[in-house]
Amino acid sequence: MTAQTVVLKTEMPDVGVPRRGKVRDIYDLGEHLLLVATDRISAFDVVLPNGIPGKGRVLTQISLFWFRKMEDIIGNHIVATEVEDFPAALRKYREVLEGRSMLVKKAKPMPVECIVRGYLSGSGWKEYREKGTVCGIRLPAGLVESSRLAEPLFTPSTKAEKGHDINISFEEAVRLVGREKAEALRDVSLRIYAKARDIAEKKGIIVADTKFEFGLIDEELAVIDEILTPDSSRFWSARDYRPGQGQDSYDKQVVRNYLLTLDWDQTPPGPVLPGEIVAKVAGRYREILEILTKE
């Protein structure tokens, strides 16, 4: 399978039928799960017909880089990342699985997603313009788009079954998981973000905001799913950073910007992306992988 082959879905009949998310195919292997990051891409909560070559590998390799970096802060769900270390039944699918799959422990997912915002952007900027707040948290007057916040904000959300996730207050998170766990989620999210921000800044990258998912493994909190990838984070070039405007980001914003030029109501089916947009996004993903993981 070449680097340009696009994997939109995996088929491993003797392994089982996967649960397909927007990007990942998840196989239940009994004791463990197999997570396979495909090259699917979604925008406005709609999975688009064509994918981005190599995207799943980029997401997986960036996640593995960050999982390792954060082990001194929190454990994760990884069991194995090399196909030769997977169960024997999976090894004949090496061509598909290599570089884009992880064998992981099963976890009980926490019912909140943990967002940390270090800069004023996206939906946070929109709310600030209207109300002077971000997720209900009052901020100083006079901030501009892309302003660096004095202190990163922890802004949890609920996992919606359909459509966009819903921002909630910290007290609502307490009601969902209990005060002890809510405080643990907040504290570890802020610690991970602070360490990631410092590492990335040394490489000329700003981590504007990011989203974490956590679960319980043997009653211990662990970071799961993906971590600090272009699909879960907003990465900007420190060299090109200019407060007071939107920033060019290393993610699928190129896709969103293109789709906003179309007469499309943001409901399925999504439009096919033209080749030049696919190539630009693929290049953007490869670039951030190279920048972040190069030691």
N, C-alpha and C positions, 0 to 999 in steps of 0.2 A: 504494500500500500504506500503510495507516494505521499510526500508532504502536502500535495495539493488535493488529495482525495478528500471529499467532504463526507463525513459520517453523520447522517441525519438521524439514524436510529440503529440500534444493534439488534441482531437476531441470533440467539443462541438457544435453539429449541430444546436441547437436552439439559440446559441449565435452568430454564424456566421462563416464564413470561414476566418481563420487567414492569415495574411501575414507572411510567414516563412523566417526568416533570418538564418544566420549560426547556431545560438544558440536559439534565441527567436522566439516564436510565438506571434504575435501582433494582438489583436482583437480590432476592432473599435466599441466602444459602444455609439457612438454619441458624447456626451459631453466629454467623457474621452476615454482613451485607457487602455486595459489590457495587460500588458507585462508578459509573462510566460517564464521563463528561463528553457529550456529543458536540458537534459543530453547529447545533441549532442556535438560532438567535431570536430573541423576542423583543418586541418594542410595544409600549402601551399595553402590556399584558397579552399580546397576541404573538404566537410563534409564527415566524415568517416562513414562506415556502422553501426558500433556499438558505443555506447556511454559510458560515465563514470558514474557509479552509484552515485547519490547524487550531481553531479556537479552543476545542476541548483539551488539547494537549497544553496549550498556554495556561488555561485556567488551573489544570491539575498541577503543573510544575510550579506555578507561582504559589498555589496553596501549600504545596509541600515545603517550599522555601520558608514560608511564614510559620507553618506549623512547627518546624524545627526551631526557628528563632524564638518562639514563644514558650517553649517547653519549660523554661525556668519560671514562667508565670502561671501556666495552666497546662494540664494534660490534654490530649486529643484522642480521637477515635481510631487512629491508624493502626492496622495490624501488619499490612504488607503493601508495597508499591511496585514490586517487580513481579512480572508474570510468572517467572520460575518459582516464586514463593507462594503463588496462588494454588488452590486445590487443582489436582490433576485434570479434572474435567474442563477447566478453563484454558489450559495451555494451548490447545489447538486453535484458540481464537486470538493468539498472540498478535497477529497482524492488526486486528482491530483494537485490542486492549492496551498495547504497548504505549506507555507514556500518558494515557488518558484515563487510567482507572486506579482505584484504591480499594483494597480489602479493608473493611473497617468493623469495629465493634458495634453492636447494636446499642443504641442509647434511647433514653426516654426524652424526646425533645421538650424543651421548655416552651410554653405557649406564648412567649413574647420574642420578638426580634429586637436586637440590641444595636441601636444606631448611635454612633458618636459623630458629632459635627464639630470640626475645628475651624471651619470657614463658613461664611454666609452665602449659600448658593442653593439652587434648585427650589424645592418647595419651601425651604426655610427662608430664602430671600423673598419669595412671593408673600409669605405670611408676615414677615417683618415689615414690608412695604405697606401692608394693609392695616396691621395691628400693633406693630412695634414689638412683636413677640415671635419666638420660634417654638412651636409645639407648646404654646401657652407660657413659655418662660420669657419674662420681660428682659429686654436687652437695652443697652444705652441708646439714646437718640443719636442720629447723625452717621450711622454706619452706612456703607455703600455695598453694592453687590461685590461679592468675593472678599469682603473684609475678613481678616483673621480675627477670630474671637479671642477675648482676653483669657478665657478658660474654655476648653472643649466642653460641649454639652452632651449629656446622655439623654437621648430621646427615644424611648422604647415605642414599639408598635405591636399591634396584634397581627397574627397571620390570618389573613382573610382567605376563605375557601375559594372565592372568585374575586377578580378585580384587584384594585389597589389595596395594600395593607393600610390599616387605620392607625394613625398616631394616637398614643395614649399618654396620660400623665404618669409620673412615677408612682403616685398613690394608686392609680388604677393597676399598675404592674404589681404593686404590693397586694392588692386584692386578688390578683390572679395566681400569684406564686408564694405569697407570704413575705413578710418584711425581711427576714433573714436572707432568703434567696434573692429577693429583688435588690437588696443592698450588695450582695455578692456579685450579681450580674452587672450592676452599675460599676462597682469598683474594678472588677477584672476587665470590663470593656474599656474603661478609661486607661488602665495600665497597659493593655495591649496597644491601644491607639497611640499612647505616648511613646512607647518603644518603637512602634512602626514609623511614626512621624520622624523620630530622630534618625533611624536607619535610612529612611527614604530621602530625607533632606540632605544627608551626606552624599547622596547620589543625584542630587539636583531635581528631586521629585517632591511635590507637595501632596500629602494625603489630605484632601479637603474634607472628606467624610467617608464613613464606611459602615457596613452592617455586619454584625456577628450573629451566629446561631450557636446556642449552647444546649447541652443535654446532660442527663444524669447517666453515668456508667457506674454500676455498683454503688449508687447513691453519692458518687463524687461528681462534681461539676466538671464538664469537659467541653472544649470548643469543637464543633462538628461541622459537617457539610463542607463549605469552602471558607477561605479566610483571606481578606485583603487582595482580592482579584479585581480586574477591571469590570467584572459583572456585579461586584458587591461594593465597589469603592469608586470615588472620584479622584483620579490622579491628574495633577497639573505639572507643567514644567516650571520649575522655580525661576529659570532664566527668563521665561516669557510672561511671568505673572504680573498682572496689572490690575490692582484694585479699582473698582468703579465700573467694571464691565464683566461679561461672561468670559470664561477662560476656555481655551482649546484643551480638551481632555483626552486621555488615553483610554477610551472606552467606546461604547456604541452610540455616543452622542451624534456621531456622523450619520448613523442610521436614522435616529430620531429627527435630526434636522432635515434630512432628505424626505422622510415621510410627511413631515409637516408642509412640504411644498405640494403635496398631492391632494386630490379630491377624494380622500379616504376617511371614513367615519370611525376609524380605530376599532372596528369590530371584525371578527374573522369572516372570510379568509383575508389574510394580509397580502399586500402586493409583493410581487417578485422584485428583489433588489437588482439593479443593473450592475454589470460587471465592474464598472469603475468604482462604485460604492463598496462592493464586496472586497475588491483589491485594497482600497484605502483602509477599510476597517481591519482586514487581515494584517496589513503592515503595521497598523497602530498597536494591535495586540502583540505582535512579535517584538516590536520595539520596547514596550514596557516590560516584557519578560526579560529581554536582554539587559535593560538598565537595572532592574531590581535585583536580579539573581546573580549578576556578575560580581564576584568577590574581588 
